[in-house]
Amino acid sequence: MQRKPIRKISNKKRAQLKAERILTARLIIRQEGKCADCKEKLGFGSAKHEIIFRSHGGDPLDEKNTVLLCLVCHGKRHRLNLIMEEG
């Protein structure tokens, strides 16, 4: 069985991934390792949440536009956004 060749990452994508890792580290420090909503300690199950979504002109790498949430709170925020958009 022959392996598929490994795809190389472009320099642009590599820079984007590095910027996302730096942003995540800054958010962890800013939030003291806790969820922005429930204040529980963040574990492996955490998600970056954009306050103003990209589709509405938000910047996903802007520290002021991004918070770290636990997965439960992240789901709640998205459900709340759906309800607000429907209403």
VENNOR-V923482 format. One record per residue. RES is the residue in three letters. PSI is psi in degrees with one decimal (NA if undefined). BURIAL is # if it has 16 or more other C-alpha atoms within 10 Angstrom, else .. Layout:
BEGIN
res psi burial
RES PSI BURIAL
RES PSI BURIAL
END
This chain:
BEGIN
res psi burial
MET 130.7 .
GLN 137.2 .
ARG 149.9 .
LYS 145.4 .
PRO 146.1 .
ILE 129.7 .
ARG 136.3 .
LYS 145.7 .
ILE 134.3 .
SER 159.4 .
ASN -35.3 .
LYS -45.7 .
LYS -39.7 .
ARG -42.8 .
ALA -39.1 .
GLN -44.3 .
LEU -39.2 .
LYS -43.6 .
ALA -38.1 .
GLU -39.6 #
ARG -40.7 .
ILE -43.5 .
LEU -45.2 #
THR -43.5 #
ALA -42.0 .
ARG -40.4 .
LEU -39.7 #
ILE -43.2 #
ILE -46.9 .
ARG -40.9 .
GLN 6.1 #
GLU 34.4 .
GLY 20.1 #
LYS 154.0 #
CYS 138.4 #
ALA -25.1 #
ASP -59.4 .
CYS -9.1 .
LYS 15.8 .
GLU 154.5 .
LYS 133.7 .
LEU 134.6 #
GLY -147.6 .
PHE -23.8 .
GLY 76.0 .
SER 158.7 #
ALA 141.6 #
LYS 133.0 #
HIS 128.0 #
GLU 126.8 #
ILE -49.0 .
ILE 115.2 .
PHE 155.3 .
ARG -39.3 .
SER -18.3 .
HIS 14.7 .
GLY 6.0 .
GLY 154.1 .
ASP 118.3 #
PRO -12.6 #
LEU 9.2 .
ASP 121.0 .
GLU -30.3 .
LYS -17.7 .
ASN 3.6 .
THR 139.6 #
VAL 157.0 #
LEU 132.9 #
LEU 152.1 #
CYS 164.9 #
LEU -33.1 #
VAL -49.0 .
CYS -34.2 #
HIS -43.5 #
GLY -40.3 .
LYS -42.8 .
ARG -41.5 #
HIS -37.8 .
ARG -39.4 .
LEU -41.1 .
ASN -39.3 .
LEU -42.1 .
ILE -42.2 .
MET -36.6 .
GLU -33.8 .
GLU -35.2 .
GLY NA .
END
